[in-house]
Amino acid sequence: MTTSALEPYRTVGRDDPFWILQYDKKGASRSPETLERVRDALRSGEFTDVVVFSHGWNNDWETATERYDHFVDGVVGQFPDEPRRRALLVGIFWPSALLVLPGEREPDFASDIGEPTGAPVDPDAAALDDVAAELTPADAARVRELAAQPRLDPGGTAELAELLAPLYRSAGPELGESVVAPDGPTLAASWQSAPPPVDSPVPALDGPDDPDDDDFGAVIPGPHDGPRAAGFGDLIDPRSAVRGASVWLMKDRAGRVGTAAVGPLVRHALAESQARVHLMGHSFGAKVVLSAVAAQPVARPVHSMLLLQPAVNHLCFAEAGNGEPAGGYRVVLDRVEKGIFSTYSAHDKPLTQFFHWALRRDGDLREPLPAPWPDPPSVYAALGGYGPHGAEASTQWHALQPQGGAYQLDPERKLVALDGTRGIAGHSAISVPATWWAFRQLVWS
């Protein structure tokens, strides 16, 4: 399905058009006429605000638009009733099916959406399909054969690692460094040394307990008995290895879509209009909007940015020092006027239990270490799992407030880390009154 080239996807609130722009995995537009209509709208001078959303959840058009509808309705419902205010809403639809997670249920996203309308998606099959698409036909066929086995012995592990190692490209300079792809033996060693994640006590939710069933990591029991650990002595679960490779692919894709597709759109909005520009990204969608702003200089700053359970590195905003370069998205702080709200939650199992294991590249100084939450266990820990680090002079820390709660913000610190542990029940549970309210406070407080 494609968006209409003539009309918005829908109109929200009083008179706020909501357009959806579609892109392929390389960032090429799949809706060029709609894109041109959006660019015309930006030039029209009819809008006081432009809000660009990038998801991190979809598996098909129907499911993605249902979720966008719910989130957009919630956010727009928080807009102040000002007669002269009019917002242009733009959703970015890109192929991020790797984050359709095992056991994901619509109530994890929002309790009143109901059951998914599409067919259930097997996340292991989705990850395998995406990984296989990047390989030669012969290599893809062999990876599928290996992935079908319950466990791989050292020989099978070494073979799978050699086949997947070329996929571990740099997915953007989140650590401010040049990423070197691991070779096969290094990759195999990292799989074999990974212990099964262990749940640790976390604060309770303020609302009903709604566990995070959408773990894209290695701890969900499947057809095989036992924990889904990547490493188990000399044997590894090949599905977890494939899932780890898929995380790298998704990071690479998100950065490409942000740089090639959303970046030009944002720069056009900033250069061709006087509207305030606001960006929101969930999961890998956070990397999309961060890459969009970091890619090139902008004519004027973006007004605000909301990162919901961002699947990016917790050091991405870090200052340079002690021989370490600045985080790859440090420059974004200087390109946002009002500030950046970034949520993290101990209930986000994918980002607290698996993300750093999937992305580590060696087993010495960067080896993940046991640490009580919210201390990051690894240099590769996720921003949405542990909050930002290395940018203390620019960061202020607050709890995610319920609707109506006040944020006492320091205007000198643009990066606002919001502990959502008592309000965000899981990786995809981000369309809730507390996050809608956070956007209002960020933009209009």
N, C-alpha and C positions, 0 to 999 in steps of 0.2 A: 504494500500500500504506500502511496505517496501523499504528501500534503498538497492541498490545493494551491495552484499558482495564482489564484485570484482572491481568495478569502482566507482570513486567519483560521487556524484549527478551531478556535472558539473565542468568544468574548467573555471576559471574566469581570465580576464586580460591576461597577457603574458603566464603564466603557473602556476597558483595558483589553486590547487585542492580544491573543496568545497565539504565536506562530511556533511551529516546530520545524527545524531544519535538519535534514538527514545527511549523514556523511558515511562514507565507507571506511574501512579500517586503515586506509592510507591518508585519510583526511580530505578526500575529494568529495565535492558536493554531489549528492544524489537528488537534490531538489533545486537546481539552479534558478528556475523562474521564481520560486518562493524566496530564495535568497535575495534576488534582485528586488522583490517587493519589500522585504525587510530593510534593505539598504535605502530604498526610496522613503520608507517610513522614517528612518533615522534622519534623513535629510530634510524632512518636512517641517520640522520645528514644532510639531503638535504635541510632543511628549516632554514631561518634566523629568521622567525617570525611565531608565532602561534596565530591565532585570534579565540576566542571562543565566539559565540553569543548565548544569551538566550532570546527568545521572551516573550511577555506577551499578545499575541493577538489571537492565532489561534483558529479556530473552526473545520477545517478539513485539510487534507494534501494539497489539491490543493490551498486553500486560503493562508495557511501558507507559502508554498513554493513560491507563487507569491510575497508575501511580503518580504520574505528573499531574493529573487532574486533582487528585487528593491533596498533594503538596501545594500546588499553585492556589487552590481554593483556600487552603489554610493560611498561606502567606498573605494573599490579597485581602482576606478577611481582617487582617491586622493593619491594613493601610489606614492612615488617618483620613477622616472625611473632610477633605479640603477641596472646594469646588474647582480650583485651578489645577489640581494634581491629576495627571493622566500618565499611566505607565504602559510602556511597550514591553511585553513579556516574550521571551525567546527561549524555547527548549531545544537542547542539542540531543539528537538521537544518533547514537553511534554504536557499533557492534561490540558490546561488552558482555556477551553472554557467559563469559567465564565466571562471573560473579552471581550466577544463579546457583544457589548453594544447596547442599544436601538438607532435606527436611524443611526448606524455607516455606513458611506459611504466610499468607497475607496478613493475619493478625500481628505478626512481627513488624510489619510495616505500619499498619494502622488498624485498629480493631473494627472499624466500621466499613471497610472496603468489601469484606466478604471473601468467599473462596475464589481462587484464581479461575479465570475463564478459559485459559489455554490449557493444553495438555501438560502434565508434569514433565519437568526436564530433569534428566539424569545428569548431574553436574560432572561426574567422572567422564561420561560420554562426551559432554560438551567440551571439556578440557582436552580430551584426546583428539576430538575432531579439529579443534583449533591448532593444536600442536602439529598434528599430521599434515595440515594444510601448508605448513611452512617447510616441509621436507620433500625430498624427491619421492616419487611413487614407491620405489623399492624400499627406501628407508622408512617411509610411513607405514608400509605393510609390515615391516619387521617390528617397528615400535608397537603396532597394534597386537602382534603376536605376543610380544613380551608383556605388554600391559594386561593381557588376559590371564596371566598366571597369578596364582595367589601370592606367591613369594618368589623372589629371584635369588639364586645362589650367587657367589662372588663373580662367576663367569658371566652370568646373565646381567648382573648389575654393571659390570665393566662395559658390556656391549651396549646396554641402554644408555649409559653415561656418554659413551663416544657418539652415539646417534643424536643425543639431545644437546651436547655441549655447544654446538654452533648457534643454538637458539638464544644463548645467554649473552645477548648484546647489551650494550649500554642503553638504559631506559631513561636517560636524562641525568644531569649532574646534581642529584639531590644532595649528595655529600660534598659537592664542590670539587670532585676529583674525576680523573679519567678512569672509567671502569674497564677493567681487562676481563674478557670472558674466560671462565675457568676451562681447563682442558678436561678430558675425560676422567683421568685418575683423580684429579682434585674434586670433581663433581661427585664421583662415586664415594670418595672418602667422606664427603660432607653428608651424604645420605646415610652412610653406615654409622656415623657417629651421632646421629640425631636421636635423642631419647624421646619417648612419648610425652607430649605435654601433660601437665598435671594441673587440674583446677585448684585454685587457691581461694580462700575466703575473700569475698568482696562485699562492700556495703549493699544493703537491700535497696530495692526500688521504692520510690515514693508511692507508686501506683501498684496495680496487680502484678504479680510476678509473671513475667512473660519471657521465658528463657530464650536465648539466642540459639535457634536451631539451624542457622544458616552458615555453619562453619565450613569454609572452603579449605580447611586445613586437614590435618592427618589424624583426627581423633574420633571420627564418626564411624561406628560399627557398620559394616556393610555385609555383603554375602559371605565374606570370610570371617572366621572367628578371630577374636582378639582385638587389641587396639590398632588404630590406623596409623601407627608410627612409621615414619619413613625408614628408620633404622631399627633393627632388632637383631643385635649381634651381627652375624655375617649375612643375614637375610634382610631383604628390604621389600616393602610393599610397592610394586611398580606404579600403582595408581597415584600414590602420594608423590612419587618422583615426577610423574607426568603433571600432577597438579602444581608442583613447584615450578616446573618449566612454564606452565601456563601463566603463573603470576608474572614472570619476567616478560612474557609476550604482552600481557595486558598493560604493564607499565610502559613498555615501548609504544604500544598503540595509543594509549592515553596521551603520552607526550607528543606523538605525531599529530593526533587530532587537535590538540591544543595549539600547537605551533602552526600547523598548516591551515587549519580551518577556523578555529575560534579566535586566534590571534588577529588575523586580518579583520574579522568582524568587530572585535573590540576596538581596534585602532581606528576603524572607520567611524564607529559611534563616538569616539572621543574627539576625532578631528572634524567630523561633519555635523555635529550637533552640540548644543549646550546642555543637553540632558545629563543628569547624574547617572552614572553607570554602576550597577551593582552586579556582582558575580557570586553564584552559589555552585558548589560542587560537592557531591556525595561520593565517598569511597574513591575509586580511581577517577571519578569525575572531578575530584579536587585537583588531581594532577593535570587534568585538562585545563581548568581555569588558571592554575598557577603557571603552567607552560605558556598559556596565551598571553599573560602579562609579562612574563620574563623574557619572551623571545626577542623582542625589539623595543627600543624606546617608544614612549607614548607621547601624544601631543599635550596631554594633561592627565592628572592622576585619575584612576578609577576611584569612585567614591567609597565603596565598601566591598568586603568579601566575606562570605560565610562558608566555612569548610566543615562539612558534616561527616564525622568519622572518616577523616581523610586517610586513604591508603598510600601515603607517601612517607618518606623517612622523617623521624622525629628531629633530626639535625638539619633539616632543609633550610631553616632560617638562621642557622648558627653564625656567629661572628667568626672572623678569621683570628687565629691566635695559636700560640704554642706549636708553631710549625704546621698547623692545619689550615687549609683554605676555608673561606666562607662557604656556608651552605649554598647549594645551587639556586635556591629561591630567595636568598637574602635580599636581592635587588627588588623583589616584589614589595617589601616593606616601604621602599621609597616611592613606589608607584601607586600606592593606595592612600587616599586622603584621610578618611575617617578612621579606618582600622580594619583588622581582620579578626573575626571570631572563629575559633577552631575548637570543635568539641572532641572529647575523648571519653571513653567509658570502659570500666573494668568488665562490663558484661559483653563486650565485643570480642567474642572468642577468636574469630579469624585474625584480628589485629593484635591480640595479646598472646596468642598461643602458636600461631603458625607463620605469620608474615616474615618475621626475622629469620626463621629457619629456612624458608624458601629462598631468601635473598643473600644469605651469607656465602662467602666465596672461599674461605680458608678456615683452618682450625687452630690458629695460634692466638695472636693477640686479640682477634675479633671473635673469639669463641663466645657464644652466649653463656652467661653465667646466671645461677639462681639469684633472684632479687625479688623482694616484696613489691607488689604493685603499690604505687605507680612508678617505681624506679625502673628505667628501661634495662632489660636483660642483655642488650646487645647494641652495637653501633648501628645495626640494621633494624632496630625496633620501629614500629609504626607511630606516626603522629597521632592517629586516631585511637591508638591503644594506650599511649603513655604521655601524650601531650608534648609540647615543644621543649627542647633543651639546647643549650649552647647559645641562647639569645636572651639571657637573663635581663640585660639592661633594657631590652625592648619589650619584655613580656610582663603581663600582669595575669594573675590566676584568680579565677572566680568559679563558684558553683553555677551550673546551668539553673536559671531561675524558673519557677513555675510562672504561668501566665499571670501578669500583674505584679510580679516581683521586680524590685529595683536593682539595677546594676550601678555600683559606685565605681565609675571608671576613671582611670588616670589618663588624661589626654596626651601625656608625654610618652606613653607606651602603647604603640599601635597594635601589638600582637596580644590578643586576649584569649588565654587558654581557658576553656569552659569544661569543668569536670561534669560530665553528663551521667555519671554512674547511677544517680538516683532518679534519672528520668529517661535514659536511653537504654532499652532492654536488650539490644542486640545490634549487629552491624547494619541491618537494614531498617531498624526501628527508629527512623529519623523524622518521620512526618507526624509530629505530635505538637500540641499547643505550646510546649516549652520552646521548641525550635522556631516555630512561627513567631512567638513573642520575642525571641532573641533577635530575629531579623528586624522587627520593628524597633527594638531598642538600639540596635546598631545603626540603623538608618535615620531614625527620627527622634532619638533622645536628645 
